[in-house]
């Protein structure tokens, strides 16, 4: 049931190039937090909100940008960059935010655990 | 082989350099180094003696790394004058004790000479040579000022040379009405010609120092108490409380004479090019030495001799063949430089002179007979060309010499064609080639590295701009692109980007990166653009697209902590707060369960505020009259103050009032890094203003301004920028310094490294003399800032559209992060994890 699509918010609620956190349900039915990013390019990404380096739920408050061709979010705590597409930390690919499927249906953003 | 003993007689600057050179070269495996100094202090910077008045703490004058004297194999014996030396026996005597040596180095320096003037030993007569001399002079003048019943103390300096003008500067700093009496027809007769002396006189007189040249001092008149009352000359008789003799120095060669060493008839221990005296195993260095045909009264040649002896002691064959006697100084705030053949003594030499008595400028270049080669010169009033010109002595100048002299002359040629053997740093005798080699052979890539490796620029620092140009040119030639670009998205520096944004008037990040950068930006360039836009007064930090540029701290106007909550710091200008204000903050903290702590900047930090609580917390703080403290921003933080004349029995000025005025003036100013100010109400400096970017210390006559201090990882003391300013002058000076810093500094560059890079002299010229003609523009920018300021928290609360950023979750805006957990410690709550894995636990209370 938790791997079904979960509606989160209207697309308009997401400010371009800024993140937003959402409370959702994880794949095992547990509470989970997701960080949504709507880029100015139009791409939409959903990754875990928890910073794996510090354990704090802050990723949605990081700045977005690019490293070469890679779209990234930068943790606001200690500035590690993560690939928004894979969730992996650029300097330590073993560490990942985790990613969620994301889509827009009738102007509503929906996420689904992978 | 057992170690040999080296005795160094004297512990001045040159002795210090000798020991430093020996230790660096590993000589302590062969030699035990015993240094005997008569003063109670370790070696200090005698050249900077006058700064003793502004330093207050003589220890700041100490040379080099104090660790040198803790090196195994090195011993410094303070307060241990050497009374005799016996070269035949290889022993010396100090405090009646005989010390055996295998080699000895005389570094006894010189002493101030007192001319044969009757009464010159009266109470109130001084010389100007050691820290103790200066301290006694200060005590005497302060005591006389106190007794004179309101009138300033009066002082006379006998001697108008370099040392005399230094002493005159010292007396004026002490508030004494000062007269300089010089026997010769001009000031600084050894360094400058008649024209230069005249320009110098005018500049010095402008500083209210009276100058009598061509005047012989004949007698010190004393009062009934035996103290100085007046100085009689062959001109007027001068009433005075103090006489300072600065008529010259004499090499201290008494020890050598008594030991039968050969000395020159006019003083100085005779030595060959290896600095060896006539006695086996005894060397002489510094001002005590007569070597290469003369004595040398400057520290640069002394250092060169120290290096020669260090090399010889280690079996080398270095030779001292003379040194560059060029000097550049600032005396009484006046630039004076003299280099090469300053008097045009070379046969057929030509002089090119530029003189502007109104502006107080005198510049002369001495050229070879065909006007192609530079032989020397004198610069008075503006010596900025000195650094570039001095290494060119003996070489073709390349351009028309007048270009160097006119105030708006051509841009001086670069350093690229400077020959390898041209001496760039004359204090430490470092040639251009050595600086190039520090880059291409030793691999130094920054100024600090080049300075450490070559020693260039480590003494007086006047050559640092040239060293930097040489380093940059060499790096570039080596194919190292000196990437000063901001980040991968912008190849320009922060200062360049600031200019671009200022001139183009762009206000949107997408336009700026689209036209002047690449990609989508990052955590470096986005906040920089936001800060530049804010510095230029282009709108609220949360407006439009630019909201996506702010790091979370600036975005939510609070400081992110390790658990994802924030801390809140209301502004408390000058650290002054009413009881009601304290209660209001306390009530907010209690209502929201915030941990409270007093900050170093005299305000209160409230920790543990969740993002969605920030607007409610600020609603109450704004209601109670508080505004944002900008603790989250690269911006003005605090103006720390002591209580000053408001309450303190020592305070001489209203430091709290000034601190509050300054804090209210600069609050909200965005800058390349945080800015902190401090104001102390007297010289006791309880506000620790000298550890701030801008420090203000009250003087009897106004305010002294210091720039470039900071605490943190690399603590720095601020440097004296200007003295005795009125409040109005002070504010305008700070306005311009801050605006110029905001405009030109690099990202995250605090004022100390900025000042080192651009040079404090340069900033003084820009700010005090408006050398770039941008003074009015800087003033206008600050006026615009002051006028345009509004509290960004109050503005945010007024605009419901801005409150969306404080939603904790887009689908549950007021819900607390369920993962936050707290535990209680010392009566307050703190984050429960992550816990300290290992660490000390310090028991308190009962044993």
Contacts between the chains, C-beta under 8 A, distances in Angstrom:
chain1	res1	chain2	res2	distance
A	8	B	810	6.6
A	8	B	811	5.3
A	9	B	810	4.5
A	9	B	811	5.3
A	13	B	804	8.0
A	13	B	810	5.5
A	14	B	810	7.3
A	15	B	547	6.6
A	15	B	548	6.7
A	15	B	804	8.0
A	16	B	545	7.5
A	16	B	548	6.7
A	17	B	520	7.7
A	17	B	545	7.8
A	17	B	548	3.8
A	18	B	547	6.4
A	18	B	548	4.7
A	18	B	805	8.0
A	20	B	807	7.5
A	20	B	809	7.9
A	20	B	810	4.1
A	21	B	808	6.9
A	21	B	809	5.2
A	21	B	810	6.7
A	22	B	809	5.4
A	22	B	810	5.2
A	22	B	811	4.8
A	22	B	812	7.8
A	23	B	809	4.9
A	23	B	811	6.2
A	23	B	812	5.1
A	23	B	815	6.6
A	23	B	818	7.9
A	31	B	818	6.4
A	33	B	809	7.7
A	33	B	817	7.8
A	33	B	819	7.9
A	36	B	810	7.0
A	39	B	520	7.5
A	40	B	510	6.9
A	40	B	520	7.3
A	41	B	520	7.7
A	50	B	819	7.9
A	54	B	562	6.4
A	55	B	833	7.2
A	55	B	834	6.0
A	56	B	562	6.6
A	56	B	563	5.3
A	56	B	564	3.8
A	57	B	564	5.3
A	57	B	817	5.3
A	57	B	819	5.8
A	58	B	552	7.5
A	58	B	560	7.1
A	58	B	564	4.5
A	61	B	552	4.2
A	61	B	555	7.3
A	61	B	556	7.8
A	61	B	560	7.5
A	61	B	611	7.7
A	62	B	523	7.7
A	62	B	552	7.3
A	63	B	521	7.9
A	63	B	522	7.1
A	63	B	523	4.6
A	63	B	526	5.5
A	63	B	527	7.6
A	63	B	548	7.7
A	63	B	549	7.8
A	63	B	551	6.2
A	64	B	520	7.3
A	64	B	548	7.4
A	65	B	489	7.6
A	65	B	519	7.3
A	65	B	520	5.2
A	65	B	521	4.4
A	65	B	522	3.7
A	65	B	523	6.7
A	65	B	525	7.9
A	65	B	526	6.6
A	66	B	489	7.6
A	66	B	519	4.2
A	66	B	520	4.1
A	66	B	521	7.1
A	66	B	522	7.1
A	67	B	488	7.2
A	67	B	522	7.0
A	68	B	488	7.5
A	68	B	519	7.8
A	71	B	520	7.2
A	72	B	522	7.5
A	74	B	522	6.8
A	74	B	523	4.2
A	76	B	551	6.5
A	76	B	552	4.2
A	76	B	553	7.8
A	76	B	560	5.7
A	77	B	560	6.8
A	77	B	562	7.0
A	77	B	564	7.9
A	79	B	523	6.1
A	81	B	522	7.8
A	81	B	523	7.9
